[in-house]
Amino acid sequence: MPLRSICVFCGANAGTNPAYRQAAIDLGRHLGETGIRLIYGGGAVGLMGIVADAALAAGGEVVGIIPQSLQDSEIGHPGLTRLEVVPGMHARKARMAELSDAFIALPGGLGTLEELFEVWTWGQLGYHAKPLGLLEVEGFYSKLSGFLDHLVGEGFVRAEHRQMLQIGESPSELLNALRHWQPTVMAKWPDRQPS
């Protein structure tokens, strides 16, 4: 699958481990050097600003999508290829998804997880057939991965839907997995009987 644009979800903070900052730099640089357009939340702070700056420094195209309220708080990145200001968070997520061929989550907090799980749910329901993945940084997502496996074991998530989420420990490894991902078409509700 060709990847022309990738949406990156990540923290508006940099976190406590310097490895998170380095992972954002590595991912941004890799996207810029390989000519993949970065789509992200438009902020100049935290890992968001770091990944955008690295992509720009590598000659990449970076498009930010930011709600008006956050732009009014002066956290929008002033040096992007394009910064789109939208009415709110729902419009932001919809626009990022529209512009992207795939989704990657770097380390982040509640907003990062919410964005990841929303696009994953959209894929599970068949609203899109785009790959998504986690850039694993020093075990940041290991407990989440274990909990996702627990959901499968308890019958709340199908194994096929769990496999929609790719995991890589480097940008090149993760992008390779996203390129080779194949969507699985199946019913979300396996025990629902047709009427």
VMD Tcl script that draws the C-alpha trace (Angstrom):
set ca {
  {0.00 0.00 0.00}
  {1.49 3.38 -0.96}
  {1.89 5.79 1.95}
  {1.83 9.39 0.78}
  {0.54 10.97 3.99}
  {0.71 9.66 7.56}
  {-1.13 11.06 10.54}
  {0.91 11.04 13.74}
  {-0.77 11.19 17.13}
  {1.51 12.17 20.03}
  {1.81 14.10 23.24}
  {1.54 17.84 23.64}
  {4.16 17.21 26.34}
  {7.57 15.67 25.75}
  {7.33 13.19 28.64}
  {10.01 12.36 31.18}
  {12.14 9.97 29.14}
  {14.51 11.57 26.59}
  {13.92 8.52 24.38}
  {10.42 9.82 23.58}
  {11.88 13.06 22.21}
  {14.42 11.10 20.17}
  {11.70 8.82 18.77}
  {9.73 11.86 17.61}
  {12.85 13.27 15.95}
  {13.61 9.95 14.28}
  {10.05 9.55 12.98}
  {9.78 13.12 11.72}
  {13.16 12.90 10.01}
  {12.28 9.55 8.42}
  {8.99 10.89 7.05}
  {10.70 13.98 5.68}
  {13.55 12.06 4.08}
  {11.23 9.52 2.44}
  {8.84 12.15 1.07}
  {5.87 11.12 3.22}
  {3.72 14.09 4.21}
  {3.18 14.44 7.97}
  {-0.36 15.17 9.11}
  {-0.69 16.04 12.78}
  {-2.51 18.19 15.32}
  {-0.74 21.44 14.44}
  {0.85 22.20 17.81}
  {4.29 23.68 18.43}
  {4.64 22.10 21.87}
  {5.75 18.72 23.20}
  {6.31 15.74 20.93}
  {3.92 17.36 18.44}
  {6.28 20.25 17.84}
  {9.33 17.98 17.87}
  {8.05 15.59 15.19}
  {6.93 18.51 13.01}
  {10.26 20.33 13.36}
  {12.20 17.17 12.48}
  {10.10 16.52 9.37}
  {10.49 20.12 8.23}
  {14.24 20.08 8.86}
  {14.48 16.97 6.65}
  {12.71 18.77 3.80}
  {9.31 17.23 4.41}
  {5.83 18.62 3.99}
  {3.92 19.09 7.24}
  {0.21 19.85 7.54}
  {-1.23 20.73 10.92}
  {-4.91 20.64 11.83}
  {-5.74 22.66 14.94}
  {-9.01 23.71 16.60}
  {-9.66 27.44 16.81}
  {-9.60 27.36 20.62}
  {-6.06 25.96 20.67}
  {-4.91 28.34 17.97}
  {-6.28 31.17 20.12}
  {-4.08 29.88 22.97}
  {-1.06 30.47 20.70}
  {0.12 26.87 20.58}
  {-0.23 26.51 16.80}
  {3.03 25.88 14.96}
  {3.93 28.99 12.92}
  {6.33 27.32 10.48}
  {4.35 24.52 8.87}
  {3.78 23.90 5.19}
  {0.10 24.46 5.94}
  {-1.88 25.01 9.14}
  {-5.63 24.48 8.91}
  {-7.77 25.95 11.67}
  {-11.01 24.03 12.27}
  {-13.99 24.65 14.57}
  {-13.33 21.92 17.15}
  {-11.82 18.58 18.10}
  {-14.27 16.45 16.11}
  {-13.55 18.41 12.95}
  {-9.83 18.13 13.65}
  {-9.88 14.33 13.88}
  {-12.11 13.95 10.85}
  {-9.86 16.18 8.74}
  {-6.67 14.41 9.85}
  {-8.23 11.06 8.96}
  {-9.41 12.38 5.59}
  {-5.92 13.55 4.62}
  {-4.03 10.44 5.79}
  {-3.21 7.03 4.33}
  {-2.17 5.58 7.71}
  {-1.93 6.45 11.40}
  {0.94 6.21 13.88}
  {0.90 6.84 17.62}
  {4.05 7.99 19.38}
  {4.03 8.12 23.18}
  {1.39 10.48 24.52}
  {-1.41 10.92 27.00}
  {-5.19 10.76 26.98}
  {-5.59 12.70 23.74}
  {-3.17 10.44 21.90}
  {-4.95 7.31 23.12}
  {-8.36 8.77 22.31}
  {-7.31 9.61 18.76}
  {-5.75 6.19 18.23}
  {-8.75 4.28 19.54}
  {-11.20 6.38 17.55}
  {-9.52 5.71 14.20}
  {-9.10 2.06 15.19}
  {-12.81 1.82 15.94}
  {-13.61 3.48 12.61}
  {-11.51 0.81 10.88}
  {-13.16 -1.97 12.88}
  {-16.57 -0.70 11.78}
  {-15.49 -0.45 8.15}
  {-15.50 3.34 7.88}
  {-11.97 3.20 6.48}
  {-9.40 0.58 5.45}
  {-6.22 2.35 6.54}
  {-3.46 0.82 8.65}
  {-2.50 2.05 12.08}
  {0.43 1.41 14.33}
  {2.33 2.13 17.50}
  {5.92 3.27 17.54}
  {7.11 1.34 20.58}
  {9.68 3.30 22.60}
  {11.39 1.47 25.48}
  {8.24 -0.46 26.39}
  {5.96 2.58 26.56}
  {3.02 0.67 25.05}
  {3.79 -2.80 26.45}
  {1.13 -2.71 29.17}
  {-1.44 -1.42 26.71}
  {-0.57 -4.28 24.35}
  {-1.07 -6.75 27.18}
  {-4.45 -5.26 28.02}
  {-5.52 -5.43 24.37}
  {-4.63 -9.14 24.37}
  {-6.72 -9.47 27.56}
  {-9.70 -7.93 25.72}
  {-9.32 -10.57 23.01}
  {-9.14 -13.34 25.61}
  {-12.29 -12.05 27.32}
  {-14.23 -11.98 24.05}
  {-14.61 -8.20 23.68}
  {-12.26 -7.77 20.72}
  {-11.85 -10.18 17.84}
  {-8.31 -11.39 17.19}
  {-8.56 -10.11 13.61}
  {-9.43 -6.63 14.85}
  {-6.58 -6.77 17.37}
  {-4.20 -7.50 14.47}
  {-5.22 -4.23 12.79}
  {-2.74 -2.49 15.12}
  {0.83 -2.87 13.91}
  {3.78 -2.32 16.26}
  {7.34 -1.35 15.36}
  {10.39 -0.29 17.33}
  {11.81 1.96 14.60}
  {10.20 4.20 11.98}
  {11.41 2.02 9.10}
  {10.15 -1.19 10.74}
  {6.75 0.31 11.49}
  {6.31 1.88 8.05}
  {7.23 -1.41 6.43}
  {4.52 -3.15 8.48}
  {1.97 -0.48 7.56}
  {2.79 -0.80 3.85}
  {2.24 -4.58 3.93}
  {-0.89 -4.53 6.08}
  {-3.99 -6.04 4.45}
  {-7.47 -5.13 5.70}
  {-9.68 -7.90 7.00}
  {-13.33 -7.68 6.03}
  {-15.64 -9.26 8.59}
  {-18.67 -8.59 10.69}
  {-18.06 -6.70 13.92}
  {-20.72 -8.76 15.73}
  {-19.90 -12.47 15.10}
  {-22.69 -13.77 17.33}
  {-25.45 -11.65 15.78}
  {-27.89 -13.76 13.83}
  {-29.27 -12.42 10.55}
  {-33.00 -11.67 10.65}
}
mol new
graphics top color blue
foreach p $ca { graphics top sphere $p radius 0.5 }
foreach p [lrange $ca 0 end-1] q [lrange $ca 1 end] { graphics top cylinder $p $q radius 0.2 }
display resetview
